[in-house]
């Protein structure tokens, strides 16, 4: 069994106001904690990993889909969960008044994300 303590889960500021912490990872999935400050966003991106998540606190808006195609906007509330297929372009922003905090699961594992650079 692998254990990652809170002290070992050192957050990185992936983009301004967006803090990500790589947590435990196995052979088929990995965990990541996120904290997105009010008024901040994760720009449009995609990755080959399927991504499922749970919003522990706050509110987030996901915009999903290609730039020049039909895009879907979904507002998530505290307690909502979600899943995105691998390769799906998406962006996320926090229009709320408090930080949005949650957990993402990636499959296959996302053990070397580009935000760690």
C-alpha positions as CSV (number, residue, x, y, z in Angstrom):
1,X,0.0,0.0,0.0
2,X,1.2,3.5,-0.8
3,X,0.4,6.4,1.5
4,X,0.8,10.1,0.7
5,X,0.6,12.2,3.8
6,X,-0.8,15.8,3.8
7,X,2.8,17.0,4.3
8,X,3.9,15.1,1.2
9,X,1.1,16.5,-1.0
10,X,2.9,19.7,-1.8
11,X,0.7,21.9,-3.9
12,X,1.9,23.5,-7.1
13,X,0.5,26.7,-8.6
14,X,-0.3,25.4,-12.1
15,X,-1.7,28.7,-13.2
16,X,-2.3,31.9,-11.2
17,X,-4.7,31.0,-8.4
18,X,-5.0,27.3,-9.3
19,X,-3.2,25.0,-6.8
20,X,-2.9,21.3,-7.6
21,X,-1.5,18.5,-5.4
22,X,-0.5,15.1,-6.8
23,X,-1.8,12.5,-4.4
24,X,-1.6,8.7,-4.4
25,X,-1.2,6.9,-7.7
26,X,-1.6,3.2,-8.6
27,X,-1.2,1.2,-11.8
28,X,-4.6,2.3,-13.2
29,X,-5.5,5.6,-11.6
30,X,-4.1,8.6,-9.8
31,X,-5.6,11.2,-7.4
32,X,-5.2,15.0,-7.5
33,X,-6.5,17.6,-5.1
34,X,-7.3,21.1,-6.5
35,X,-8.0,24.5,-5.1
36,X,-9.2,27.2,-7.5
37,X,-9.4,30.7,-6.0
38,X,-12.4,33.0,-6.7
39,X,-12.1,34.7,-10.1
40,X,-9.4,32.3,-11.4
41,X,-9.6,29.7,-14.2
42,X,-7.9,26.7,-15.8
43,X,-7.6,27.5,-19.5
44,X,-8.8,25.2,-22.2
45,X,-6.8,22.0,-22.3
46,X,-7.2,18.3,-22.9
47,X,-5.3,15.2,-21.8
48,X,-5.6,11.5,-22.8
49,X,-6.7,10.6,-19.3
50,X,-10.3,10.0,-18.3
51,X,-11.0,12.4,-15.4
52,X,-13.6,12.0,-12.7
53,X,-14.0,14.4,-9.8
54,X,-15.9,15.5,-6.8
55,X,-16.4,19.1,-5.7
56,X,-15.9,19.2,-1.9
57,X,-16.4,23.0,-1.5
58,X,-17.5,25.9,-3.6
59,X,-18.8,26.2,-7.1
60,X,-17.2,25.8,-10.5
61,X,-18.2,26.2,-14.1
62,X,-16.9,23.7,-16.7
63,X,-16.9,24.6,-20.4
64,X,-16.6,21.4,-22.4
65,X,-16.0,20.9,-26.1
66,X,-14.1,22.2,-29.1
67,X,-13.6,25.9,-29.6
68,X,-15.4,26.2,-32.9
69,X,-18.0,23.6,-32.2
70,X,-20.9,23.2,-29.9
71,X,-19.7,23.8,-26.4
72,X,-21.5,22.9,-23.2
73,X,-21.3,24.9,-20.0
74,X,-22.1,23.2,-16.7
75,X,-22.2,24.8,-13.2
76,X,-21.1,22.4,-10.5
77,X,-22.2,22.9,-6.8
78,X,-20.6,21.6,-3.6
79,X,-21.2,17.8,-3.5
80,X,-21.5,17.4,-7.3
81,X,-19.4,14.8,-9.1
82,X,-18.4,14.7,-12.8
83,X,-16.6,12.7,-15.4
84,X,-14.8,13.7,-18.6
85,X,-13.7,11.3,-21.3
86,X,-10.0,11.4,-22.3
87,X,-9.2,13.9,-25.0
88,X,-12.2,16.1,-24.3
89,X,-11.2,19.8,-24.4
90,X,-12.4,21.6,-21.3
91,X,-11.8,24.7,-19.2
92,X,-12.9,25.5,-15.6
93,X,-13.5,28.8,-13.9
94,X,-14.5,29.9,-10.4
95,X,-17.1,32.7,-10.5
96,X,-18.0,32.2,-6.8
97,X,-16.9,34.1,-3.7
98,X,-15.0,31.3,-2.1
99,X,-12.2,28.9,-3.2
100,X,-13.4,25.8,-5.0
101,X,-11.8,22.6,-3.5
102,X,-12.1,19.1,-4.8
103,X,-10.5,15.8,-5.9
104,X,-9.9,14.5,-9.4
105,X,-9.2,10.9,-10.3
106,X,-7.3,10.2,-13.6
107,X,-7.1,6.9,-15.5
108,X,-4.6,5.9,-16.7
109,X,-2.6,7.5,-13.9
110,X,-1.4,11.1,-14.5
111,X,1.9,10.8,-12.6
112,X,3.9,13.4,-14.5
113,X,1.5,16.2,-15.4
114,X,2.8,19.2,-17.3
115,X,1.8,21.6,-14.5
116,X,4.6,20.2,-12.3
117,X,7.2,21.7,-14.6
